[in-house]
Amino acid sequence: MQKIDTIGIVGLGYVGLPLGLQFARSGVKVIGLDIDEAKVRSLKAGQSYIHHIKPEWIQEQVARGQFDASSDFARVREVQAVIICVPTPLNKNREPDISYILNTGAGLAPHLQKGMLVVLESTTYPGTTDGELREVLEKGSGLKAGVDFHLAFSPEREDPGNPDSQVAEIPKVVGGLTPACLEAATRLYGRAIKRIVPVSSCRAAEATKLLENIFRGVNIALANELKMVYGAMDIDVWEVINAAKTKPFGFMPFYPGPGLGGHCIPIDPFYLTWKAREFGQSTRFIELAGEVNTAMPEWVVNRVADALNSRRKAINGSRILVLGLAYKANVDDARESPSYVLLEKLKSRGAEVGYHDPYLPVVPPSREHAQWAGTKSVPWTETAIKGFDAVLISTAHASVNYRELAEWAPLIIDTRNALAGLTVKPGQLWKA
Ligand SMILES: NC(=O)c1ccc[n+]([C@@H]2O[C@H](COP(=O)([O-])OP(=O)(O)OC[C@H]3O[C@@H](n4cnc5c(N)ncnc54)[C@H](O)[C@@H]3O)[C@@H](O)[C@H]2O)c1
């Protein structure tokens, strides 16, 4: 294995960019590769397009000559290792779409050289790295994985919005095609990350990532189910979870919400479900959790209807503000956000809808929710908020002033327990 002093990172999104900067800080030169020219241009100019990545971090590494961005795949010839962090969405039939991985593999292959290391980080089903990715790399390069070049999988564990989550501190699981591949990948990540957790194969590493996300999806579904069951018994599920979490062992809190969001938890479980079918295995637990979570927006909209009904109003004709568009608190990422589903459901029942999100002043373009692109966040003023019949809290950003909300909004439907501890008027607050 040759010494690694320069690496390529393909896909400079929420995963690839912070990872690249961490390697750059650790003394490894990084060439970031992306097909999105706008991203490449902004990185070269020292600008960030991700809220929690500060422009100074990029500028510092660019100035030190440690980080460069490009859309030219031929620059793979300058590196000794490549890490792939491209998207792995579902297609319109809700099946895994690994085309981004395969296109990247095909783009890399002609530039692969003997002794290089290729690591996949994108979340995917077991067998992608040693199956489809390996094939496309071997075919395009004429080299053999595990013999001429090293191949490994290492799942990403980003925690967006958590200021304490630093790439270097999060243990990194790594699996290689051969023991030598594992050793090469372990050595590479060891340069930038404190603790490496080797596992026996690429498949075990791929499966580890799926377990982590399925665990969250299933437990969120349980919290959502208990929210409905306890709610019917007039018991506040938030109070129950907060009490239960004082148990110092055998319990971990998960919280209910308006539905799943982001590009991991609503999507990744279906990568396993799809692959399991090939082995004649069913994934009932995972699918049931998906069903419960998917039903949440409709349940929440029905709570909005109940709340308005208590004021002799209907959704039809009411002005309703969805508070929080991002899929989780304190991030600017609205991909797969349940807020879109809420806006759409309320609108289809005749409401006049708006949203407020300090992180997203304008709705970004997206494939799934194109109709909202360009819509502007309602300003946070007393007049504007008082002009709505109801405010539905979908995402509880910490920077929102909930005290003002309680003063101004006539009716609040809270899916996040954001108003906990604040004084409200009788009948003003509905938990959902
Ligand atoms: N964001 C997270 O918190 C997170 C956490 C864990 C795992 N993941 C996984 O990591 C992977 C990447 O996620 P992300 O959130 O960084 O996605 P992202 O959409 O933010 O970034 C992906 C980047 O890849 C680029 N790209 C697409 N095709 C390309 C190609 N052929 N060549 C070069 N660049 C290409 C895109 O332009 C984009 O900049 C996914 O598999 C995701 O499931 C994400």
The ligand as a Gaussian input file, in Angstrom:
#p B3LYP/6-31G(d) Opt

LIG

0 1
 N      -26.541000      14.000000       5.318000
 C      -26.466000      13.119000       6.301000
 O      -26.699000      13.456000       7.459000
 C      -26.080000      11.674000       6.044000
 C      -25.760000      10.874000       7.139000
 C      -25.362000       9.568000       6.930000
 C      -25.314000       9.062000       5.643000
 N      -25.644000       9.838000       4.581000
 C      -25.522000       9.238000       3.250000
 O      -24.430000       9.825000       2.581000
 C      -24.687000       9.908000       1.181000
 C      -24.549000      11.344000       0.705000
 O      -25.507000      12.151000       1.387000
 P      -25.447000      13.717000       1.432000
 O      -26.453000      14.136000       2.444000
 O      -24.047000      14.197000       1.569000
 O      -25.990000      14.090000      -0.038000
 P      -25.939000      15.505000      -0.765000
 O      -27.021000      15.489000      -1.770000
 O      -25.842000      16.608000       0.228000
 O      -24.530000      15.473000      -1.524000
 C      -24.232000      14.614000      -2.559000
 C      -23.338000      15.342000      -3.549000
 O      -22.964000      14.415000      -4.564000
 C      -22.912000      15.089000      -5.803000
 N      -22.998000      14.113000      -6.876000
 C      -24.060000      13.410000      -7.318000
 N      -23.691000      12.572000      -8.305000
 C      -22.372000      12.747000      -8.483000
 C      -21.420000      12.156000      -9.368000
 N      -21.759000      11.214000     -10.261000
 N      -20.159000      12.590000      -9.269000
 C      -19.812000      13.550000      -8.394000
 N      -20.662000      14.122000      -7.519000
 C      -21.927000      13.731000      -7.588000
 C      -24.082000      16.053000      -5.730000
 O      -23.937000      17.120000      -6.633000
 C      -24.012000      16.511000      -4.274000
 O      -23.197000      17.644000      -4.109000
 C      -26.082000       9.310000       1.000000
 O      -25.942000       7.948000       0.710000
 C      -26.718000       9.477000       2.350000
 O      -27.730000       8.508000       2.580000
 C      -26.027000      11.158000       4.750000

